[in-house]
């Protein structure tokens, strides 16, 4: 059986890995809740499966999870080149990305314009 079959199926159906058995492909996972994503490549070398996490060889036993998200090889390579996934809000050093910092900077303005409710203030002619 093709070692990339399960990855291709997960990619096609947009479902997470569903097997406890590691398989070849490109994956990502969150480091921790609210944390950044890690890029994971699993491939065959000399008959053995090899796992690379963020450019470092890693233990497949500790890395593999049946909940990894399948990603395309292009997405994997782009994330490695840029040091993060484009939809990741936390940079590699743990700081907020520019996109998230820009959103956070706008929040006080939104709160002020909505009278602290998150909705338009009816008293100011807005809709609730």
N, C-alpha and C positions, 0 to 999 in steps of 0.2 A: 504494500500500500504506500502511496505517496506520503512522505513525512510532512508535507505542507498542506495536505488535504484539510485537516481540522482548522488550521489557520485561515485557509481560503474560504471555508464555509462560515467561520465566525465573521470574517470580513464582509462576505456577501450578505449575511443575515443581520449584521450589526449586533450580534449577540456576544457576550463574553465567553471566554474559554469554558467549556463544560466538562472537561476531563481531568482526572487526577494524573493522567499520564502526560508528561511533557511532550510537546511537539514543536517542530520547526516553524518559524515565522517571525513576524515583527509584532511586538506587543508594547503596551504601556500599563503602568499602574501608579497609583498615588503612593507617595512615600508614607504619608499619614493623613488623617482626615484634615482637610483644609490645606494640605501641603502641596508641593509641586509633583508633577508626573516624572517618572523615570522611564527612559527608553530601554527596551529589552529586545535583544535579538537572540534567537535560538536557531542554531544551524548544526549540520553534521560535519565533523572533521575526523578523518581517519576512522570512520565507523562509530564514533562516539558523538553524543550530543554535547554541544558547547553553548554556554550562556554568557552573553555580554550585557552588562547593565551600565548604562551611561559610560561607555567606552572602556569598562574594566571587566575582565573575565570574572565571573561569579559562580557560586555554587548553584547548580540547577535545582538541587533539592531544597535550598532555602528560598530561591527566587520564584519557582513555579507555583502558581495558584490557579484553581479552576475559575477564577474571576478576572483574569487578565483581559484587557481590552485589545482586540486585534486592530492593528493599524497598517496602512500600506507601507511598502518599502520606501516610497517617496516621502511620506510623512515622517518615517523613522529617520531618514537621511537628513531631511530639513531640520528636524528637531536637534539632531546631533550637531549640525553645522551652526545653528543659531544658539545652541545651549539651552533651549527650552522649547516646549510645544507652543504653538501660536495661541491656543486657547488656555494656556497655563497662566494663572494670575500671580504665582509666586516664583521669583527668580531663583536661580541655583544657589545664591548666597543667602536665601531666606527672606530677602527684601521684597516689597511689593513691586510688581512690574509697572512700567510707565502707564499702561492702560488702566490698571486698578488705581494707581495714585491719582490719575485724572478723574476717575469716577468718584473717589473719596473726596476730592477737592470740591466737587459740585454738591455733595450731600447737604452741607449747612445751608446753601442757597435754596435748595428744594424744600428743606424743612421750614425755613423762614417764609417762603412763598405759600406754603400750605398750612401755615399756622400750627406747625408741629404735628399735623395729623397724617401727612403723606398724601392727602387729597386736597384739591383746590378748596380755598376758603370761601364758603357761600357769602359771607359778609362782604367780601371784596369783589363780588360779581362773578366768581368762578363757579364751576359746577361741582357738586358733591358726588 
